[in-house]
């Protein structure tokens, strides 16, 4: 039987955040699916409607939280998959830094787009 190895420390913060973001993402995706596929059918969705939804504080906040959670979940998952494949030493630090920087850029761009969609900028 192959040995199972995981870089996640079950008592660690990243392990917990990976699980919490997964639960949040599932709930948010269910909300999105229900709202945009049952309440409003895909053929009825228009840019103006998206702008109207994004101008509501609750919806805007949910989408920004979704952006942050999805970015963390994805970046953290990729990083841990690479560590599980044997990434270590300097390469591990460099990859971690590049992924963290990419995550920050993705969140910054996503928030910029969210504000533009809400008509704030």
C-alpha positions as CSV (number, residue, x, y, z in Angstrom):
1,X,0.0,0.0,0.0
2,X,1.4,3.4,-0.9
3,X,2.2,5.8,1.8
4,X,-0.2,8.8,2.0
5,X,1.6,12.1,2.6
6,X,0.0,15.5,2.9
7,X,1.8,18.8,3.5
8,X,-1.3,20.0,5.4
9,X,-0.8,20.0,9.2
10,X,-4.3,19.2,10.5
11,X,-3.7,21.5,13.5
12,X,-2.6,24.3,11.2
13,X,-4.3,27.5,10.1
14,X,-3.9,26.8,6.4
15,X,-5.6,23.4,6.7
16,X,-8.6,24.9,8.6
17,X,-8.9,27.8,6.1
18,X,-8.8,25.4,3.2
19,X,-11.8,23.6,4.6
20,X,-13.7,26.7,5.6
21,X,-13.2,28.3,2.2
22,X,-14.4,25.1,0.6
23,X,-17.6,25.2,2.6
24,X,-18.1,28.9,1.8
25,X,-17.5,28.4,-1.9
26,X,-20.0,25.6,-2.0
27,X,-22.6,27.7,-0.3
28,X,-21.9,30.8,-2.5
29,X,-22.0,28.7,-5.7
30,X,-25.3,27.2,-4.7
31,X,-26.7,30.8,-4.1
32,X,-25.3,31.9,-7.4
33,X,-26.7,28.9,-9.3
34,X,-30.1,29.4,-7.7
35,X,-30.2,33.1,-8.3
36,X,-28.9,33.1,-11.8
37,X,-30.5,29.9,-13.1
38,X,-33.8,29.6,-11.3
39,X,-34.8,33.2,-10.2
40,X,-33.3,34.8,-13.3
41,X,-32.9,32.6,-16.3
42,X,-29.7,32.8,-18.3
43,X,-31.4,34.3,-21.3
44,X,-32.7,37.2,-19.0
45,X,-29.4,38.2,-17.6
46,X,-28.0,41.4,-19.0
47,X,-25.2,43.7,-18.2
48,X,-27.5,46.3,-16.6
49,X,-28.9,43.7,-14.3
50,X,-25.4,42.6,-13.2
51,X,-24.5,46.3,-12.5
52,X,-27.7,46.6,-10.5
53,X,-26.9,43.5,-8.4
54,X,-23.3,44.7,-7.9
55,X,-24.6,48.1,-6.6
56,X,-26.3,46.3,-3.7
57,X,-24.0,46.2,-0.7
58,X,-24.9,42.7,0.3
59,X,-24.4,41.2,-3.1
60,X,-21.2,43.2,-3.7
61,X,-19.8,42.1,-0.3
62,X,-20.7,38.4,-1.1
63,X,-18.9,38.6,-4.5
64,X,-15.8,40.2,-3.0
65,X,-15.7,37.6,-0.2
66,X,-16.1,34.9,-2.9
67,X,-13.2,36.4,-4.8
68,X,-11.0,36.3,-1.7
69,X,-12.0,32.8,-0.7
70,X,-11.7,31.3,-4.2
71,X,-8.3,32.9,-4.6
72,X,-7.0,31.7,-1.3
73,X,-8.5,28.2,-1.8
74,X,-6.9,27.9,-5.3
75,X,-3.5,29.3,-4.5
76,X,-3.2,27.3,-1.2
77,X,-4.4,24.1,-3.0
78,X,-1.9,24.5,-5.8
79,X,0.9,25.3,-3.3
80,X,0.2,22.2,-1.2
81,X,-0.2,20.0,-4.3
82,X,3.3,21.1,-5.3
83,X,4.7,20.5,-1.9
84,X,3.1,17.0,-1.8
85,X,4.9,16.3,-5.1
86,X,8.3,17.0,-3.5
87,X,8.8,20.8,-3.8
88,X,11.3,21.9,-1.1
89,X,14.0,24.4,-0.3
90,X,14.6,27.5,-2.3
91,X,12.2,26.4,-5.0
92,X,9.4,26.0,-2.4
93,X,10.0,29.5,-1.1
94,X,10.1,31.0,-4.6
95,X,7.0,29.2,-5.8
96,X,5.2,30.2,-2.5
97,X,6.2,33.8,-3.1
98,X,5.1,33.8,-6.8
99,X,1.8,32.2,-5.9
100,X,1.2,34.7,-3.0
101,X,2.0,37.6,-5.3
102,X,-0.2,36.3,-8.0
103,X,-3.0,35.8,-5.5
104,X,-2.7,39.4,-4.3
105,X,-2.7,40.7,-7.9
106,X,-5.8,38.6,-8.7
107,X,-7.6,39.9,-5.7
108,X,-6.6,43.5,-6.4
109,X,-7.8,43.2,-10.0
110,X,-11.0,41.5,-9.0
111,X,-11.8,44.2,-6.5
112,X,-11.1,46.9,-9.1
113,X,-13.5,45.1,-11.5
114,X,-16.1,44.8,-8.7
115,X,-16.0,48.5,-8.0
116,X,-16.3,49.3,-11.7
117,X,-19.3,46.9,-12.0
118,X,-20.9,48.6,-9.0
119,X,-20.5,52.0,-10.7
120,X,-18.2,53.3,-7.9
121,X,-15.2,54.0,-10.2
